[in-house]
Amino acid sequence: MPKMKTHSGMKKRVRITGTGKVRREQTGVRHLAEAKTSKRKRRLSGTVEVAPAFAKKAKKLLGI
């Protein structure tokens, strides 16, 4: 059986913390920023933990 390859798309989208949580960037910050308020853009900055159901799938794709 060949080794499983890491899913390169998932690798670019999520980070795994030291405790094994899966974190991702928030959506809605990439473009059309002029129309969004500063408050909204600040709130969307940083990372958030992914939903538990998706975290399981993400870890599987990353080979964890």
N, C-alpha and C positions, 0 to 999 in steps of 0.2 A: 504494500500500500504506500503510495507516495506521500510525502509531507504535505500538510495543508498550507496553502499560501495565505498570507495575511491579506485581507481585503483592503486594497490601497485607497479606495474611496472612503471607507470608514476610518482608516488610519489618519486621513487628513481632516476629518470632521470632529473627532472626539479625543479626549485625553483621559487617561486612567490615573486616579489619585493614588497615593501611597496606601490608602486603606481599601482600594479596589472599587471606589465609586467611579461612575462614568460621567464626565462633564462635557458640555458643549457650549459653543457661542450662541447667543440669542439671535433670533431671526429679526429682520426688519431694519437693519442698520446699514446695509450695503449701498443702497442708492436711494434717490429721491429724498436726501437728507434735508434739503432746504425747506421742504414743506413740513418737516417734523419739528416740534418744539425742543428746546435744549433739555428740558426736564425729561421728555420722552427718550431722547438720545442717551442721556446719562443713565436712565433706568435700564435701557437695553444693553449698555456696555457691560463687559465682564462675562463670566460664565455661569451656567446653571446646571444642576444635576438633571440627568435625563430620567424619564419615567421608568419605573421598575420593569415593566414589560419590555421596553425597548432596550434597557440596559443588558438584559439577558441575551438578546439578539446581537447587540453590538459586541459583547464579549466573545460570542461564538465566532463572529466574523473576524475578530482580531486574534483568535486562537488562544484565548485566555480561559 
